[in-house]
Amino acid sequence: MSLVEKSIQVNVPVSTAYNQWTQFREFPQFMDGVTEVRQLDATRLHWRADIGGRTKEWEAEITEQLPDRRIAWRSISGAPNAGIVSFQDLGAGGTRVTVQMDYAPQGIAENIASVLGLLERKLEDNLEGFKRFIEARGQETGAWRGRIDQPHEHAGG
C-alpha cells in the first residue's frame, strides 16, 4: 500500500465543504476520471472510473463519518484502498480539506504512475476541482449529516 496526502483551502464554511463532500453522486463533476458514484445504502458506495484508459469498478464502505470533521472509507471490492478526508475550520469562512489515502497500485501502469507521483498529482487536481466546484456555487448541492462509527482500520489511524 502507498500513502498519499494532499490538502487544499477552500473559501467556504466548514459545514458547506463537508456537506458537499457527502454528495457522492456529484463527484464526477470535479473528480477527473470518476464517471459515476452511486450510494447503495448509508455506508456503501459503488464507484466507476476511467483509470489509464480502462474502466474500473469497485465498492467502498464508509467506516466513519463525523459531521464537519471527517469521513473515512475502505474498499470492499476491487483494488485495495482506504482513506480519510478531514475538514478543519480556518475561521473567516475558510476550510482546510485534507485527503489521506492508502492504495495498492494494480498492474505495471499503475505501479509506474505511483513511482512517478502521478496519482499524487491526480489527487491534487481533484482537490482543485472540488475547490472550483464549491466556491463557484457558494453553497452545497445537498447534505447528509448522519454519523457513522464502525470499528475500522484506515489511513492515518
Phi and psi in radians as a Rosetta constraint file:
Dihedral C 1 N 2 CA 2 C 2 CIRCULARHARMONIC -1.992 0.35
Dihedral N 2 CA 2 C 2 N 3 CIRCULARHARMONIC 2.457 0.35
Dihedral C 2 N 3 CA 3 C 3 CIRCULARHARMONIC -1.814 0.35
Dihedral N 3 CA 3 C 3 N 4 CIRCULARHARMONIC 2.290 0.35
Dihedral C 3 N 4 CA 4 C 4 CIRCULARHARMONIC -2.170 0.35
Dihedral N 4 CA 4 C 4 N 5 CIRCULARHARMONIC 2.417 0.35
Dihedral C 4 N 5 CA 5 C 5 CIRCULARHARMONIC -2.442 0.35
Dihedral N 5 CA 5 C 5 N 6 CIRCULARHARMONIC 2.281 0.35
Dihedral C 5 N 6 CA 6 C 6 CIRCULARHARMONIC -2.485 0.35
Dihedral N 6 CA 6 C 6 N 7 CIRCULARHARMONIC 2.601 0.35
Dihedral C 6 N 7 CA 7 C 7 CIRCULARHARMONIC -2.277 0.35
Dihedral N 7 CA 7 C 7 N 8 CIRCULARHARMONIC 2.754 0.35
Dihedral C 7 N 8 CA 8 C 8 CIRCULARHARMONIC -2.610 0.35
Dihedral N 8 CA 8 C 8 N 9 CIRCULARHARMONIC 2.590 0.35
Dihedral C 8 N 9 CA 9 C 9 CIRCULARHARMONIC -1.712 0.35
Dihedral N 9 CA 9 C 9 N 10 CIRCULARHARMONIC 2.241 0.35
Dihedral C 9 N 10 CA 10 C 10 CIRCULARHARMONIC -1.993 0.35
Dihedral N 10 CA 10 C 10 N 11 CIRCULARHARMONIC 2.526 0.35
Dihedral C 10 N 11 CA 11 C 11 CIRCULARHARMONIC -1.656 0.35
Dihedral N 11 CA 11 C 11 N 12 CIRCULARHARMONIC 1.029 0.35
Dihedral C 11 N 12 CA 12 C 12 CIRCULARHARMONIC -2.477 0.35
Dihedral N 12 CA 12 C 12 N 13 CIRCULARHARMONIC 2.733 0.35
Dihedral C 12 N 13 CA 13 C 13 CIRCULARHARMONIC -1.059 0.35
Dihedral N 13 CA 13 C 13 N 14 CIRCULARHARMONIC 2.701 0.35
Dihedral C 13 N 14 CA 14 C 14 CIRCULARHARMONIC -0.984 0.35
Dihedral N 14 CA 14 C 14 N 15 CIRCULARHARMONIC -0.694 0.35
Dihedral C 14 N 15 CA 15 C 15 CIRCULARHARMONIC -1.129 0.35
Dihedral N 15 CA 15 C 15 N 16 CIRCULARHARMONIC -0.618 0.35
Dihedral C 15 N 16 CA 16 C 16 CIRCULARHARMONIC -1.182 0.35
Dihedral N 16 CA 16 C 16 N 17 CIRCULARHARMONIC -0.801 0.35
Dihedral C 16 N 17 CA 17 C 17 CIRCULARHARMONIC -1.083 0.35
Dihedral N 17 CA 17 C 17 N 18 CIRCULARHARMONIC -0.810 0.35
Dihedral C 17 N 18 CA 18 C 18 CIRCULARHARMONIC -1.100 0.35
Dihedral N 18 CA 18 C 18 N 19 CIRCULARHARMONIC -0.852 0.35
Dihedral C 18 N 19 CA 19 C 19 CIRCULARHARMONIC -0.989 0.35
Dihedral N 19 CA 19 C 19 N 20 CIRCULARHARMONIC -0.748 0.35
Dihedral C 19 N 20 CA 20 C 20 CIRCULARHARMONIC -1.124 0.35
Dihedral N 20 CA 20 C 20 N 21 CIRCULARHARMONIC -0.698 0.35
Dihedral C 20 N 21 CA 21 C 21 CIRCULARHARMONIC -1.111 0.35
Dihedral N 21 CA 21 C 21 N 22 CIRCULARHARMONIC -0.433 0.35
Dihedral C 21 N 22 CA 22 C 22 CIRCULARHARMONIC -1.343 0.35
Dihedral N 22 CA 22 C 22 N 23 CIRCULARHARMONIC -0.140 0.35
Dihedral C 22 N 23 CA 23 C 23 CIRCULARHARMONIC -1.623 0.35
Dihedral N 23 CA 23 C 23 N 24 CIRCULARHARMONIC 1.254 0.35
Dihedral C 23 N 24 CA 24 C 24 CIRCULARHARMONIC -1.030 0.35
Dihedral N 24 CA 24 C 24 N 25 CIRCULARHARMONIC -0.571 0.35
Dihedral C 24 N 25 CA 25 C 25 CIRCULARHARMONIC -1.092 0.35
Dihedral N 25 CA 25 C 25 N 26 CIRCULARHARMONIC -0.345 0.35
Dihedral C 25 N 26 CA 26 C 26 CIRCULARHARMONIC -1.471 0.35
Dihedral N 26 CA 26 C 26 N 27 CIRCULARHARMONIC -0.170 0.35
Dihedral C 26 N 27 CA 27 C 27 CIRCULARHARMONIC -0.940 0.35
Dihedral N 27 CA 27 C 27 N 28 CIRCULARHARMONIC -0.670 0.35
Dihedral C 27 N 28 CA 28 C 28 CIRCULARHARMONIC -1.046 0.35
Dihedral N 28 CA 28 C 28 N 29 CIRCULARHARMONIC -0.339 0.35
Dihedral C 28 N 29 CA 29 C 29 CIRCULARHARMONIC -1.294 0.35
Dihedral N 29 CA 29 C 29 N 30 CIRCULARHARMONIC -0.347 0.35
Dihedral C 29 N 30 CA 30 C 30 CIRCULARHARMONIC -2.355 0.35
Dihedral N 30 CA 30 C 30 N 31 CIRCULARHARMONIC -0.058 0.35
Dihedral C 30 N 31 CA 31 C 31 CIRCULARHARMONIC -1.896 0.35
Dihedral N 31 CA 31 C 31 N 32 CIRCULARHARMONIC 1.950 0.35
Dihedral C 31 N 32 CA 32 C 32 CIRCULARHARMONIC -1.049 0.35
Dihedral N 32 CA 32 C 32 N 33 CIRCULARHARMONIC 2.281 0.35
Dihedral C 32 N 33 CA 33 C 33 CIRCULARHARMONIC 1.598 0.35
Dihedral N 33 CA 33 C 33 N 34 CIRCULARHARMONIC -0.408 0.35
Dihedral C 33 N 34 CA 34 C 34 CIRCULARHARMONIC -1.391 0.35
Dihedral N 34 CA 34 C 34 N 35 CIRCULARHARMONIC 2.116 0.35
Dihedral C 34 N 35 CA 35 C 35 CIRCULARHARMONIC -1.787 0.35
Dihedral N 35 CA 35 C 35 N 36 CIRCULARHARMONIC -0.403 0.35
Dihedral C 35 N 36 CA 36 C 36 CIRCULARHARMONIC -2.845 0.35
Dihedral N 36 CA 36 C 36 N 37 CIRCULARHARMONIC 2.441 0.35
Dihedral C 36 N 37 CA 37 C 37 CIRCULARHARMONIC -2.330 0.35
Dihedral N 37 CA 37 C 37 N 38 CIRCULARHARMONIC 2.117 0.35
Dihedral C 37 N 38 CA 38 C 38 CIRCULARHARMONIC -2.001 0.35
Dihedral N 38 CA 38 C 38 N 39 CIRCULARHARMONIC 2.316 0.35
Dihedral C 38 N 39 CA 39 C 39 CIRCULARHARMONIC -1.510 0.35
Dihedral N 39 CA 39 C 39 N 40 CIRCULARHARMONIC 2.030 0.35
Dihedral C 39 N 40 CA 40 C 40 CIRCULARHARMONIC -1.450 0.35
Dihedral N 40 CA 40 C 40 N 41 CIRCULARHARMONIC -0.622 0.35
Dihedral C 40 N 41 CA 41 C 41 CIRCULARHARMONIC -2.809 0.35
Dihedral N 41 CA 41 C 41 N 42 CIRCULARHARMONIC -2.899 0.35
Dihedral C 41 N 42 CA 42 C 42 CIRCULARHARMONIC -1.077 0.35
Dihedral N 42 CA 42 C 42 N 43 CIRCULARHARMONIC -0.425 0.35
Dihedral C 42 N 43 CA 43 C 43 CIRCULARHARMONIC -2.146 0.35
Dihedral N 43 CA 43 C 43 N 44 CIRCULARHARMONIC -0.146 0.35
Dihedral C 43 N 44 CA 44 C 44 CIRCULARHARMONIC -2.025 0.35
Dihedral N 44 CA 44 C 44 N 45 CIRCULARHARMONIC 2.415 0.35
Dihedral C 44 N 45 CA 45 C 45 CIRCULARHARMONIC -2.191 0.35
Dihedral N 45 CA 45 C 45 N 46 CIRCULARHARMONIC 2.493 0.35
Dihedral C 45 N 46 CA 46 C 46 CIRCULARHARMONIC -1.880 0.35
Dihedral N 46 CA 46 C 46 N 47 CIRCULARHARMONIC 2.157 0.35
Dihedral C 46 N 47 CA 47 C 47 CIRCULARHARMONIC -1.900 0.35
Dihedral N 47 CA 47 C 47 N 48 CIRCULARHARMONIC 2.527 0.35
Dihedral C 47 N 48 CA 48 C 48 CIRCULARHARMONIC -2.346 0.35
Dihedral N 48 CA 48 C 48 N 49 CIRCULARHARMONIC 2.293 0.35
Dihedral C 48 N 49 CA 49 C 49 CIRCULARHARMONIC -2.542 0.35
Dihedral N 49 CA 49 C 49 N 50 CIRCULARHARMONIC 2.704 0.35
Dihedral C 49 N 50 CA 50 C 50 CIRCULARHARMONIC -1.728 0.35
Dihedral N 50 CA 50 C 50 N 51 CIRCULARHARMONIC 1.921 0.35
Dihedral C 50 N 51 CA 51 C 51 CIRCULARHARMONIC -2.109 0.35
Dihedral N 51 CA 51 C 51 N 52 CIRCULARHARMONIC 1.963 0.35
Dihedral C 51 N 52 CA 52 C 52 CIRCULARHARMONIC 1.069 0.35
Dihedral N 52 CA 52 C 52 N 53 CIRCULARHARMONIC 0.609 0.35
Dihedral C 52 N 53 CA 53 C 53 CIRCULARHARMONIC 1.434 0.35
Dihedral N 53 CA 53 C 53 N 54 CIRCULARHARMONIC 0.065 0.35
Dihedral C 53 N 54 CA 54 C 54 CIRCULARHARMONIC -2.105 0.35
Dihedral N 54 CA 54 C 54 N 55 CIRCULARHARMONIC 2.441 0.35
Dihedral C 54 N 55 CA 55 C 55 CIRCULARHARMONIC -1.422 0.35
Dihedral N 55 CA 55 C 55 N 56 CIRCULARHARMONIC 2.243 0.35
Dihedral C 55 N 56 CA 56 C 56 CIRCULARHARMONIC -2.181 0.35
Dihedral N 56 CA 56 C 56 N 57 CIRCULARHARMONIC 2.519 0.35
Dihedral C 56 N 57 CA 57 C 57 CIRCULARHARMONIC -2.288 0.35
Dihedral N 57 CA 57 C 57 N 58 CIRCULARHARMONIC 2.544 0.35
Dihedral C 57 N 58 CA 58 C 58 CIRCULARHARMONIC -2.779 0.35
Dihedral N 58 CA 58 C 58 N 59 CIRCULARHARMONIC 2.893 0.35
Dihedral C 58 N 59 CA 59 C 59 CIRCULARHARMONIC -1.988 0.35
Dihedral N 59 CA 59 C 59 N 60 CIRCULARHARMONIC 2.528 0.35
Dihedral C 59 N 60 CA 60 C 60 CIRCULARHARMONIC -2.237 0.35
Dihedral N 60 CA 60 C 60 N 61 CIRCULARHARMONIC 2.661 0.35
Dihedral C 60 N 61 CA 61 C 61 CIRCULARHARMONIC -2.063 0.35
Dihedral N 61 CA 61 C 61 N 62 CIRCULARHARMONIC 2.286 0.35
Dihedral C 61 N 62 CA 62 C 62 CIRCULARHARMONIC -1.384 0.35
Dihedral N 62 CA 62 C 62 N 63 CIRCULARHARMONIC 2.105 0.35
Dihedral C 62 N 63 CA 63 C 63 CIRCULARHARMONIC -1.747 0.35
Dihedral N 63 CA 63 C 63 N 64 CIRCULARHARMONIC -0.331 0.35
Dihedral C 63 N 64 CA 64 C 64 CIRCULARHARMONIC -2.702 0.35
Dihedral N 64 CA 64 C 64 N 65 CIRCULARHARMONIC 2.388 0.35
Dihedral C 64 N 65 CA 65 C 65 CIRCULARHARMONIC -2.571 0.35
Dihedral N 65 CA 65 C 65 N 66 CIRCULARHARMONIC 1.947 0.35
Dihedral C 65 N 66 CA 66 C 66 CIRCULARHARMONIC -2.069 0.35
Dihedral N 66 CA 66 C 66 N 67 CIRCULARHARMONIC 1.921 0.35
Dihedral C 66 N 67 CA 67 C 67 CIRCULARHARMONIC -0.854 0.35
Dihedral N 67 CA 67 C 67 N 68 CIRCULARHARMONIC 2.330 0.35
Dihedral C 67 N 68 CA 68 C 68 CIRCULARHARMONIC 1.148 0.35
Dihedral N 68 CA 68 C 68 N 69 CIRCULARHARMONIC 0.153 0.35
Dihedral C 68 N 69 CA 69 C 69 CIRCULARHARMONIC -2.182 0.35
Dihedral N 69 CA 69 C 69 N 70 CIRCULARHARMONIC -0.970 0.35
Dihedral C 69 N 70 CA 70 C 70 CIRCULARHARMONIC -2.878 0.35
Dihedral N 70 CA 70 C 70 N 71 CIRCULARHARMONIC 2.735 0.35
Dihedral C 70 N 71 CA 71 C 71 CIRCULARHARMONIC -2.360 0.35
Dihedral N 71 CA 71 C 71 N 72 CIRCULARHARMONIC 2.231 0.35
Dihedral C 71 N 72 CA 72 C 72 CIRCULARHARMONIC -2.078 0.35
Dihedral N 72 CA 72 C 72 N 73 CIRCULARHARMONIC 2.582 0.35
Dihedral C 72 N 73 CA 73 C 73 CIRCULARHARMONIC -2.532 0.35
Dihedral N 73 CA 73 C 73 N 74 CIRCULARHARMONIC 2.918 0.35
Dihedral C 73 N 74 CA 74 C 74 CIRCULARHARMONIC -2.629 0.35
Dihedral N 74 CA 74 C 74 N 75 CIRCULARHARMONIC 2.592 0.35
Dihedral C 74 N 75 CA 75 C 75 CIRCULARHARMONIC -1.297 0.35
Dihedral N 75 CA 75 C 75 N 76 CIRCULARHARMONIC 2.592 0.35
Dihedral C 75 N 76 CA 76 C 76 CIRCULARHARMONIC -2.097 0.35
Dihedral N 76 CA 76 C 76 N 77 CIRCULARHARMONIC -0.055 0.35
Dihedral C 76 N 77 CA 77 C 77 CIRCULARHARMONIC -2.704 0.35
Dihedral N 77 CA 77 C 77 N 78 CIRCULARHARMONIC 2.879 0.35
Dihedral C 77 N 78 CA 78 C 78 CIRCULARHARMONIC 1.345 0.35
Dihedral N 78 CA 78 C 78 N 79 CIRCULARHARMONIC -2.828 0.35
Dihedral C 78 N 79 CA 79 C 79 CIRCULARHARMONIC -1.073 0.35
Dihedral N 79 CA 79 C 79 N 80 CIRCULARHARMONIC 2.343 0.35
Dihedral C 79 N 80 CA 80 C 80 CIRCULARHARMONIC -1.075 0.35
Dihedral N 80 CA 80 C 80 N 81 CIRCULARHARMONIC 2.257 0.35
Dihedral C 80 N 81 CA 81 C 81 CIRCULARHARMONIC -2.759 0.35
Dihedral N 81 CA 81 C 81 N 82 CIRCULARHARMONIC 2.691 0.35
Dihedral C 81 N 82 CA 82 C 82 CIRCULARHARMONIC -2.737 0.35
Dihedral N 82 CA 82 C 82 N 83 CIRCULARHARMONIC 2.766 0.35
Dihedral C 82 N 83 CA 83 C 83 CIRCULARHARMONIC -3.075 0.35
Dihedral N 83 CA 83 C 83 N 84 CIRCULARHARMONIC -3.129 0.35
Dihedral C 83 N 84 CA 84 C 84 CIRCULARHARMONIC -2.414 0.35
Dihedral N 84 CA 84 C 84 N 85 CIRCULARHARMONIC 2.385 0.35
Dihedral C 84 N 85 CA 85 C 85 CIRCULARHARMONIC -2.015 0.35
Dihedral N 85 CA 85 C 85 N 86 CIRCULARHARMONIC 2.203 0.35
Dihedral C 85 N 86 CA 86 C 86 CIRCULARHARMONIC -2.079 0.35
Dihedral N 86 CA 86 C 86 N 87 CIRCULARHARMONIC 2.681 0.35
Dihedral C 86 N 87 CA 87 C 87 CIRCULARHARMONIC -2.190 0.35
Dihedral N 87 CA 87 C 87 N 88 CIRCULARHARMONIC 2.152 0.35
Dihedral C 87 N 88 CA 88 C 88 CIRCULARHARMONIC -2.068 0.35
Dihedral N 88 CA 88 C 88 N 89 CIRCULARHARMONIC 2.147 0.35
Dihedral C 88 N 89 CA 89 C 89 CIRCULARHARMONIC -1.247 0.35
Dihedral N 89 CA 89 C 89 N 90 CIRCULARHARMONIC 2.072 0.35
Dihedral C 89 N 90 CA 90 C 90 CIRCULARHARMONIC -1.693 0.35
Dihedral N 90 CA 90 C 90 N 91 CIRCULARHARMONIC 0.028 0.35
Dihedral C 90 N 91 CA 91 C 91 CIRCULARHARMONIC 1.326 0.35
Dihedral N 91 CA 91 C 91 N 92 CIRCULARHARMONIC 2.976 0.35
Dihedral C 91 N 92 CA 92 C 92 CIRCULARHARMONIC 0.879 0.35
Dihedral N 92 CA 92 C 92 N 93 CIRCULARHARMONIC 0.576 0.35
Dihedral C 92 N 93 CA 93 C 93 CIRCULARHARMONIC 1.336 0.35
Dihedral N 93 CA 93 C 93 N 94 CIRCULARHARMONIC 0.335 0.35
Dihedral C 93 N 94 CA 94 C 94 CIRCULARHARMONIC -2.007 0.35
Dihedral N 94 CA 94 C 94 N 95 CIRCULARHARMONIC 2.680 0.35
Dihedral C 94 N 95 CA 95 C 95 CIRCULARHARMONIC -2.453 0.35
Dihedral N 95 CA 95 C 95 N 96 CIRCULARHARMONIC 2.394 0.35
Dihedral C 95 N 96 CA 96 C 96 CIRCULARHARMONIC -1.688 0.35
Dihedral N 96 CA 96 C 96 N 97 CIRCULARHARMONIC 2.161 0.35
Dihedral C 96 N 97 CA 97 C 97 CIRCULARHARMONIC -1.860 0.35
Dihedral N 97 CA 97 C 97 N 98 CIRCULARHARMONIC 2.146 0.35
Dihedral C 97 N 98 CA 98 C 98 CIRCULARHARMONIC -2.116 0.35
Dihedral N 98 CA 98 C 98 N 99 CIRCULARHARMONIC 2.280 0.35
Dihedral C 98 N 99 CA 99 C 99 CIRCULARHARMONIC -2.007 0.35
Dihedral N 99 CA 99 C 99 N 100 CIRCULARHARMONIC 2.193 0.35
Dihedral C 99 N 100 CA 100 C 100 CIRCULARHARMONIC -1.990 0.35
Dihedral N 100 CA 100 C 100 N 101 CIRCULARHARMONIC 2.258 0.35
Dihedral C 100 N 101 CA 101 C 101 CIRCULARHARMONIC -2.428 0.35
Dihedral N 101 CA 101 C 101 N 102 CIRCULARHARMONIC 2.275 0.35
Dihedral C 101 N 102 CA 102 C 102 CIRCULARHARMONIC -1.742 0.35
Dihedral N 102 CA 102 C 102 N 103 CIRCULARHARMONIC 2.351 0.35
Dihedral C 102 N 103 CA 103 C 103 CIRCULARHARMONIC -2.564 0.35
Dihedral N 103 CA 103 C 103 N 104 CIRCULARHARMONIC 2.717 0.35
Dihedral C 103 N 104 CA 104 C 104 CIRCULARHARMONIC -1.970 0.35
Dihedral N 104 CA 104 C 104 N 105 CIRCULARHARMONIC 1.845 0.35
Dihedral C 104 N 105 CA 105 C 105 CIRCULARHARMONIC -1.003 0.35
Dihedral N 105 CA 105 C 105 N 106 CIRCULARHARMONIC 2.442 0.35
Dihedral C 105 N 106 CA 106 C 106 CIRCULARHARMONIC -1.951 0.35
Dihedral N 106 CA 106 C 106 N 107 CIRCULARHARMONIC 2.105 0.35
Dihedral C 106 N 107 CA 107 C 107 CIRCULARHARMONIC 1.450 0.35
Dihedral N 107 CA 107 C 107 N 108 CIRCULARHARMONIC 2.989 0.35
Dihedral C 107 N 108 CA 108 C 108 CIRCULARHARMONIC -1.095 0.35
Dihedral N 108 CA 108 C 108 N 109 CIRCULARHARMONIC -0.818 0.35
Dihedral C 108 N 109 CA 109 C 109 CIRCULARHARMONIC -1.056 0.35
Dihedral N 109 CA 109 C 109 N 110 CIRCULARHARMONIC -0.780 0.35
Dihedral C 109 N 110 CA 110 C 110 CIRCULARHARMONIC -1.217 0.35
Dihedral N 110 CA 110 C 110 N 111 CIRCULARHARMONIC -0.617 0.35
Dihedral C 110 N 111 CA 111 C 111 CIRCULARHARMONIC -1.135 0.35
Dihedral N 111 CA 111 C 111 N 112 CIRCULARHARMONIC -0.711 0.35
Dihedral C 111 N 112 CA 112 C 112 CIRCULARHARMONIC -1.129 0.35
Dihedral N 112 CA 112 C 112 N 113 CIRCULARHARMONIC -0.768 0.35
Dihedral C 112 N 113 CA 113 C 113 CIRCULARHARMONIC -1.036 0.35
Dihedral N 113 CA 113 C 113 N 114 CIRCULARHARMONIC -0.699 0.35
Dihedral C 113 N 114 CA 114 C 114 CIRCULARHARMONIC -1.116 0.35
Dihedral N 114 CA 114 C 114 N 115 CIRCULARHARMONIC -0.811 0.35
Dihedral C 114 N 115 CA 115 C 115 CIRCULARHARMONIC -1.074 0.35
Dihedral N 115 CA 115 C 115 N 116 CIRCULARHARMONIC -0.688 0.35
Dihedral C 115 N 116 CA 116 C 116 CIRCULARHARMONIC -1.398 0.35
Dihedral N 116 CA 116 C 116 N 117 CIRCULARHARMONIC -0.095 0.35
Dihedral C 116 N 117 CA 117 C 117 CIRCULARHARMONIC 1.387 0.35
Dihedral N 117 CA 117 C 117 N 118 CIRCULARHARMONIC 0.249 0.35
Dihedral C 117 N 118 CA 118 C 118 CIRCULARHARMONIC -1.185 0.35
Dihedral N 118 CA 118 C 118 N 119 CIRCULARHARMONIC -0.598 0.35
Dihedral C 118 N 119 CA 119 C 119 CIRCULARHARMONIC -1.240 0.35
Dihedral N 119 CA 119 C 119 N 120 CIRCULARHARMONIC -0.602 0.35
Dihedral C 119 N 120 CA 120 C 120 CIRCULARHARMONIC -1.102 0.35
Dihedral N 120 CA 120 C 120 N 121 CIRCULARHARMONIC -0.726 0.35
Dihedral C 120 N 121 CA 121 C 121 CIRCULARHARMONIC -1.134 0.35
Dihedral N 121 CA 121 C 121 N 122 CIRCULARHARMONIC -0.671 0.35
Dihedral C 121 N 122 CA 122 C 122 CIRCULARHARMONIC -1.113 0.35
Dihedral N 122 CA 122 C 122 N 123 CIRCULARHARMONIC -0.707 0.35
Dihedral C 122 N 123 CA 123 C 123 CIRCULARHARMONIC -1.089 0.35
Dihedral N 123 CA 123 C 123 N 124 CIRCULARHARMONIC -0.759 0.35
Dihedral C 123 N 124 CA 124 C 124 CIRCULARHARMONIC -1.054 0.35
Dihedral N 124 CA 124 C 124 N 125 CIRCULARHARMONIC -0.775 0.35
Dihedral C 124 N 125 CA 125 C 125 CIRCULARHARMONIC -1.088 0.35
Dihedral N 125 CA 125 C 125 N 126 CIRCULARHARMONIC -0.700 0.35
Dihedral C 125 N 126 CA 126 C 126 CIRCULARHARMONIC -1.170 0.35
Dihedral N 126 CA 126 C 126 N 127 CIRCULARHARMONIC -0.630 0.35
Dihedral C 126 N 127 CA 127 C 127 CIRCULARHARMONIC -1.163 0.35
Dihedral N 127 CA 127 C 127 N 128 CIRCULARHARMONIC -0.685 0.35
Dihedral C 127 N 128 CA 128 C 128 CIRCULARHARMONIC -1.059 0.35
Dihedral N 128 CA 128 C 128 N 129 CIRCULARHARMONIC -0.712 0.35
Dihedral C 128 N 129 CA 129 C 129 CIRCULARHARMONIC -1.093 0.35
Dihedral N 129 CA 129 C 129 N 130 CIRCULARHARMONIC -0.717 0.35
Dihedral C 129 N 130 CA 130 C 130 CIRCULARHARMONIC -1.081 0.35
Dihedral N 130 CA 130 C 130 N 131 CIRCULARHARMONIC -0.781 0.35
Dihedral C 130 N 131 CA 131 C 131 CIRCULARHARMONIC -1.005 0.35
Dihedral N 131 CA 131 C 131 N 132 CIRCULARHARMONIC -0.876 0.35
Dihedral C 131 N 132 CA 132 C 132 CIRCULARHARMONIC -1.050 0.35
Dihedral N 132 CA 132 C 132 N 133 CIRCULARHARMONIC -0.772 0.35
Dihedral C 132 N 133 CA 133 C 133 CIRCULARHARMONIC -1.058 0.35
Dihedral N 133 CA 133 C 133 N 134 CIRCULARHARMONIC -0.936 0.35
Dihedral C 133 N 134 CA 134 C 134 CIRCULARHARMONIC -1.294 0.35
Dihedral N 134 CA 134 C 134 N 135 CIRCULARHARMONIC -0.628 0.35
Dihedral C 134 N 135 CA 135 C 135 CIRCULARHARMONIC -1.237 0.35
Dihedral N 135 CA 135 C 135 N 136 CIRCULARHARMONIC -0.599 0.35
Dihedral C 135 N 136 CA 136 C 136 CIRCULARHARMONIC -1.168 0.35
Dihedral N 136 CA 136 C 136 N 137 CIRCULARHARMONIC -0.655 0.35
Dihedral C 136 N 137 CA 137 C 137 CIRCULARHARMONIC -1.341 0.35
Dihedral N 137 CA 137 C 137 N 138 CIRCULARHARMONIC -0.715 0.35
Dihedral C 137 N 138 CA 138 C 138 CIRCULARHARMONIC 1.374 0.35
Dihedral N 138 CA 138 C 138 N 139 CIRCULARHARMONIC -0.145 0.35
Dihedral C 138 N 139 CA 139 C 139 CIRCULARHARMONIC -2.666 0.35
Dihedral N 139 CA 139 C 139 N 140 CIRCULARHARMONIC 2.767 0.35
Dihedral C 139 N 140 CA 140 C 140 CIRCULARHARMONIC -1.305 0.35
Dihedral N 140 CA 140 C 140 N 141 CIRCULARHARMONIC 2.746 0.35
Dihedral C 140 N 141 CA 141 C 141 CIRCULARHARMONIC -1.499 0.35
Dihedral N 141 CA 141 C 141 N 142 CIRCULARHARMONIC -0.113 0.35
Dihedral C 141 N 142 CA 142 C 142 CIRCULARHARMONIC 2.988 0.35
Dihedral N 142 CA 142 C 142 N 143 CIRCULARHARMONIC -3.074 0.35
Dihedral C 142 N 143 CA 143 C 143 CIRCULARHARMONIC -2.749 0.35
Dihedral N 143 CA 143 C 143 N 144 CIRCULARHARMONIC 2.595 0.35
Dihedral C 143 N 144 CA 144 C 144 CIRCULARHARMONIC -2.300 0.35
Dihedral N 144 CA 144 C 144 N 145 CIRCULARHARMONIC 1.994 0.35
Dihedral C 144 N 145 CA 145 C 145 CIRCULARHARMONIC -1.826 0.35
Dihedral N 145 CA 145 C 145 N 146 CIRCULARHARMONIC 0.235 0.35
Dihedral C 145 N 146 CA 146 C 146 CIRCULARHARMONIC -1.185 0.35
Dihedral N 146 CA 146 C 146 N 147 CIRCULARHARMONIC 2.863 0.35
Dihedral C 146 N 147 CA 147 C 147 CIRCULARHARMONIC -2.040 0.35
Dihedral N 147 CA 147 C 147 N 148 CIRCULARHARMONIC 2.389 0.35
Dihedral C 147 N 148 CA 148 C 148 CIRCULARHARMONIC -2.206 0.35
Dihedral N 148 CA 148 C 148 N 149 CIRCULARHARMONIC 2.203 0.35
Dihedral C 148 N 149 CA 149 C 149 CIRCULARHARMONIC -2.299 0.35
Dihedral N 149 CA 149 C 149 N 150 CIRCULARHARMONIC 1.915 0.35
Dihedral C 149 N 150 CA 150 C 150 CIRCULARHARMONIC -2.232 0.35
Dihedral N 150 CA 150 C 150 N 151 CIRCULARHARMONIC 2.597 0.35
Dihedral C 150 N 151 CA 151 C 151 CIRCULARHARMONIC -1.055 0.35
Dihedral N 151 CA 151 C 151 N 152 CIRCULARHARMONIC 2.334 0.35
Dihedral C 151 N 152 CA 152 C 152 CIRCULARHARMONIC -2.756 0.35
Dihedral N 152 CA 152 C 152 N 153 CIRCULARHARMONIC 2.859 0.35
Dihedral C 152 N 153 CA 153 C 153 CIRCULARHARMONIC -2.212 0.35
Dihedral N 153 CA 153 C 153 N 154 CIRCULARHARMONIC 2.297 0.35
Dihedral C 153 N 154 CA 154 C 154 CIRCULARHARMONIC -2.730 0.35
Dihedral N 154 CA 154 C 154 N 155 CIRCULARHARMONIC 3.084 0.35
Dihedral C 154 N 155 CA 155 C 155 CIRCULARHARMONIC -0.971 0.35
Dihedral N 155 CA 155 C 155 N 156 CIRCULARHARMONIC 2.443 0.35
Dihedral C 155 N 156 CA 156 C 156 CIRCULARHARMONIC 1.293 0.35
Dihedral N 156 CA 156 C 156 N 157 CIRCULARHARMONIC 0.205 0.35
